[in-house]
Amino acid sequence: VVILCFDPEDAVCFNSAMLWRRRYSIPDTHAFFFSESLRVLAGYQPVAPGCMSAVVTPLTKLIIIGHGNSRLAASMPVQRFARHMINYGAHQAGLMSIKCCQVGAGQFLNELSVLLPLVSWFVAPQGATTTKSIGGVTHDIVTTAGDFRDERLHDAGRKLSDKERVTIVQGKGGSYPLFKSKRYRDNKGKKEGCVIS
């Protein structure tokens, strides 16, 4: 697993990144940050051209932390966001998990899948998202239009169905995450391919 935190000086983004790093035991060599003002951030590598090309492969889960809406991920429109991913060498991830509010609510992921054809899967929240540690495990809590059912369910050890929380788009890459989740299936409902870690 590789993580990229946009705007780490924002406490919401930084705390979210730290929780995901803890959940997946992401080492410093796999943790990157983008900031207009910070040049150094303990435990993270600054982004630079090609910086992720050695660690982001078709078998990699790439977690991206930042602010968003239905038209912006990490405060960038889809074309600019895609250019950044290509520039950093992150354009062939097996799974690109964009943890930015509402990115899954519009056409952003569909457009991104065309611009990044080597990525196998894209996932993003449909509503506002909050990262929370529940029982020592990190989770995304997704709320839409004042609907807090997902938070209440998480507190009880469950969550809303993916259909109500996230948008999943299959890209053209050939990797399939193989684990308990039924999220990632080809168009025939089969899970085949390699493990994305």
Salt bridges, closest charged atoms under 4 A:
ASP10 OD2 - HIS67 NE2 2.96
ASP28 OD1 - ARG21 NH2 2.71
ASP140 OD2 - LYS99 NZ 2.72
ASP147 OD2 - ARG149 NH2 2.90
ASP150 OD1 - HIS154 ND1 3.34
ASP150 OD2 - ARG165 NE 3.08
GLU151 OE2 - LYS132 NZ 3.40
ASP155 OD1 - LYS132 NZ 3.22
ASP162 OD2 - ARG183 NE 2.66
GLU164 OE1 - ARG149 NH2 2.87
